[in-house]
Amino acid sequence: MQVWRIGLGLAACALLAACGGAPRAQMTRIVSGNPAGPYLGKSKTEIIACAGLPFGSYKTSTGENLTYHYSGAGPVPGAAPEEKKKGVFGGGKKEDKDYKCVATLNFENDRLVSVNHAPRNAVSPYATKQDKITKERIPVPMPEPCSFSLPQCSPSQ
């Protein structure tokens, strides 16, 4: 009985060793992936050409970040949000009410180095609210997860 278990264990180890490299590293690469990976290294001009104008941008100590609001797989060029009319108290901010996801593209030396994306109304997994009827603390519902790609950009070679 024990012999076949040992044989089965050795066969499993041999199979994992044949994967090339550490099995955990291979599984992490397969499962988690990096959706921004194909676009890393592209210039800011290349990204704007295929993703459209960003909703906003800001300088950092090492480069610049572009922020996109989008729904679907990722930012695509489209009509820019309309400017609000300036009122007594200023204003003039961009109107953009229907987006579901936010992506921040981080550039250093004019090259894309990373992308962060999340649902528009992301909340902490620990956030709670009080139920109106039972007065108990219940978890805040999580928004649908966002995916990220640049559908109109060709991946870096």
Sequence and secondary structure as in RCSB ss.txt:
>XXXX:A:sequence
MQVWRIGLGLAACALLAACGGAPRAQMTRIVSGNPAGPYLGKSKTEIIACAGLPFGSYKTSTGENLTYHYSGAGP
VPGAAPEEKKKGVFGGGKKEDKDYKCVATLNFENDRLVSVNHAPRNAVSPYATKQDKITKERIPVPMPEPCSFSL
PQCSPSQ
>XXXX:A:secstr
 HHHHHHHHHHHHHHHHTTSS HHHHHHHHHT  TTGGGTT BHHHHHHHH S SEEEE SSEEEEEEEESSSS 
       B   BTTB   B   S  EEEEEEEETTEEEEEEEEETT   TT EEE TTT  EEE           
TTS    
